[in-house]
Amino acid sequence: MASNPPILTNQPEEPKQPSPPAATSVARLALVAGLFVVALGWVDILVGWFPTNFGSPEWEFGAVSATVDGLPLSTIGMIVTLLGAAALRSQVGLWAVALWGAWVLVVLIVAAVLYWFTVPMALESLGPAGLQASLGRAVIKTSTSMAIYFCLYGWMEVEAIRALKRRA
């Protein structure tokens, strides 16, 4: 039977109970494991950018495609980190997710601009129609993935900011 709040008495309401220790441990594990997964994902992404060869359409096209292909691991890590930080009500963790997510959004915008400037050059450099069709599929996949990641990271930004506002 649910307890009713004291309406007609002068008894104070019972204080809210903190999270059970097991839930706090799981949330802390999610926060830390999520950060490690984010780091692993970004190491994989950054390795694809070195050695740099800006000015080469083939390299720019490949680097952006590899970046988008490497985002699933770091995105999963970001979501797990967000869940852990929200469960712990960690203001530092939520700020970290919000700032990192904003940085990823900026990277995605810059990568999209770079990508779309190199697509025409990449298509021109191919001769046979079969290669152009294959490249077309890669362009569609990368462009669609960028749009989905942009929405997903935007949503994570909104959720992190909402959790910070609830915390304040």
C-alpha positions, 0 to 999 in steps of 0.5 A, a space after each residue: 500500500 502506498 504511503 500518503 504524504 502528511 497533509 493534516 499533520 505537522 510531520 515533515 515529509 520523509 527525505 528522498 532516499 539515495 540510490 541503492 549502492 548497487 545502482 550507484 556502482 552500475 552507474 559508475 561502471 557505465 560512466 567509466 566504461 563509456 569513457 573508455 569506449 569513447 577513447 577507443 573509438 576516437 583512437 581508431 578515427 584519429 589513426 585514419 587521419 594520419 599522415 595527413 594529405 590535405 589537398 588530395 581529394 582521394 585522401 580527404 574523401 577516404 578520411 571523412 568516410 573512415 571517420 563516419 565508419 568509425 563513429 559507431 563505437 564512440 557513439 555507443 560510448 557516449 550514450 553509455 557515458 550519458 546514461 551513467 552521468 545522468 544516473 549518478 547526477 554527475 554535473 561534471 560528467 554531464 558537462 563533459 558529455 555536453 561539451 564533447 557532443 558539441 565538439 563532435 557536432 562541429 567535427 561532423 559539420 566540418 567533415 560534411 563540408 570537406 566531404 561534399 567539396 571532394 565528392 565531385 573531384 572524386 567522381 571525376 577521377 573515376 573512369 569506368 561507370 561501375 566504379 562511379 556506381 560503387 562510389 555513389 553508394 559510398 557517398 549515399 551511405 556516408 551522407 546518410 550516416 552523417 545526417 543520422 549522427 548529427 541528429 543523434 549527437 544533437 539529441 544527446 546534447 539536448 538530453 545532457 542539457 536537460 539533465 543539467 537543468 534538472 540537477 541545478 
